[in-house]
Amino acid sequence: VQLQASGGGSVQAGGSLTLSCTVSGEVAKINAVGWYRHPPGDQRELVASVVDADKFYYRDSVKGRFTISRDNAKNTVYLQMTSLKPEDTAVYYCNADLLTPRQAMGVENYSPYAYWGQGTQVTVSS
């Protein structure tokens, strides 16, 4: 199983970007996908997540500006980011809580939120 993150870039304040996280490989069920970010000189933080396709979480600083959505047919989760601010500058990572077929059958151990994509840089200039 692999998570492929893409869509980062450099924009000016007020601009928009959409990040994509595509899950590939043998997957039985995707329970949740989240977007984290690691700002320079700070700790990694959860930005937004979608659980079971209908439960959403957003950190306060992005509410009203970011939207997380899930396309089950494409096994892809998107993070639409609008009205970007310089403080949104960070490396963004996607994370998934999922079950492979072997884990769903109980043949392999399951660890929640075990899968990470590579980071994608978002830089917002003032």
Buried (B, 14 or more C-beta within 10 A) or exposed (E): BEBBBBBBEEBEEEBEBEBBBBBEEEBEEBBBBBBBBBBEEEEEEEBBBBBEBEEEBBBEEBEEBBBBBBEEEEBBBBBBBBEBBEEBBBBBBBBBBBBBEEBBEEEEEBEEBEBBBEBBEBBBEE
